[in-house]
């Protein structure tokens, strides 16, 4: 039924989606921009509208084991990125290379995140890079403190 409404009255459905986002605290401009973005992909818009109107779709709910496996694998891959230089390099050169690779990886992940948000790619990338520097700095300081 929701798919038919979307096909027959796309502008009304887009306005409805914008209203859902306004109720969640976005300004009208922000909500309209987000609804416009979602309207570019009819399947995505259908999923969001269905979730907003009916709650999360049990048909779309993921398998918890599959979700846990995906989270574990992605965490492992992300953790291996800064370790890779140590397979080929040693000492200060390995540490510096790992730092540069980590910063680049943080920026790329943040830039990729912008595909799902209303932020610019460079802003999201910079935010993720700053977060990585802060976390790395705090971790380093704790390591120095604890020897």
N, C-alpha and C positions, 0 to 999 in steps of 0.2 A: 504494500500500500504506500509506503514511504517513497519507494522508487517511482511509482506512478505520479505521486504528487510532485516529485522533483522534475520529472519529465514534462508534466503539464503546466506547472507554475514555478519555473526556476527562480524568477526574481523574488517571488513571495517567500520561497524556501531560503533564499540567500538572506533576505531581510530577517526571517525568523532566526536563522543561525547568528546573525549579527546581534539580535536581541538577547540570545542566550549568553553571548560573550559580554554584552553590556551588563547583564545581571551578575556576571562574575567579577565585575569591577573594571573592565576595559572602557575607555572612552568610546564615543560613537565612531570617531575616525578610526581608531585602532581596530575596533570590532568589525567595521566595514571592510578595512584592508584585509583582515584575516579571513572574513567570509568570501571576499573576492578571490583570494589566493586558493581557498579550498574549492571554490566553484570551478576552478580551472580543471579539476579532476573530479568527475562526477562520482566515481566510486568512493573516493576519500570523503567527499561531501556527504554521500549517503551514509557512510559509516558514522561520521560525526553526528549527523542529524538523528540517526537512530539511537546512538548512545545518549544524546542529550534528551530526547523525548521519552525513551523507554528504559533508560539505564543501560549499563554495559550489556552487550549482547553475549549471551552464553555460547552462541555458535562461534563467536570470534575469540572467546577466551582461550588462552593458550594452555598447553599441557604444562603443568608445573615442573615435571622432570625435564622437559625440553627447555623450559625457561632457565632452570637452574644450570643445565649443561651449557647453554649459550652464555650465561653470565660467567660461568667458570672459565670457559674457553677464551672469551673476550678479555677477562681479567688476566689470564695467563699470557696471552699475546701482548697485551698492554704492558705487563710487567717485564716481558722479555726485551722490549724495545731498548731500554737503556742498558741492558746487560750485554747485548750483542757485541759492542766494541771490545769487550774484555776477552772475547774468544780469539781476537787477532792482535790486540794491542795490550800494552802494559803501562802501569804507572800513571803519571800525570797526563800523558797523551790519551790514554784510555778514558780517564775521568773527564777530561775536556770534551772528547768526542761524544761520550755518553750524554754529557750535559747539552751539547748542541743538538744531538739527535732528539733528546727528550723535549727540548724547547720547540723544535720544528714539529714533532709529533703532536704536542699540545696545541700548537697553532692550527695545524691541519684538522684536528678533531673539532676544535672550536669553530673553524670556518665551515666545516661540514654541518655542524649543529645549526648554522644559520639557514640551512635548507628547510628547517622545521619551525623557525621562529621568524619574527618580523625584523630581526636585527641585520645589520650589514655584515658581510663575511669577515671583513677585517676587524670589526669591533668584537664580534663573537670570538674570533681567533685570538685577539689580544687579551680578552678577558680570560680565556682558558690558559693562555701562556702565563699571565700574572698569577693565576691560581696555582699553576704548577711550580712557579718560582717560590711562592710563599710556602707551599707544602714542602717542597724540597729544602728550603732554608730552615724551616722548623724541624724537619727530620734530621738535618745535618747538625743543628744546634743541640738537639736531644742526644744524638750520637756522641758529640764532643763532651757533653755534660756527663754522660754515663760511661765514657771511655769505651 
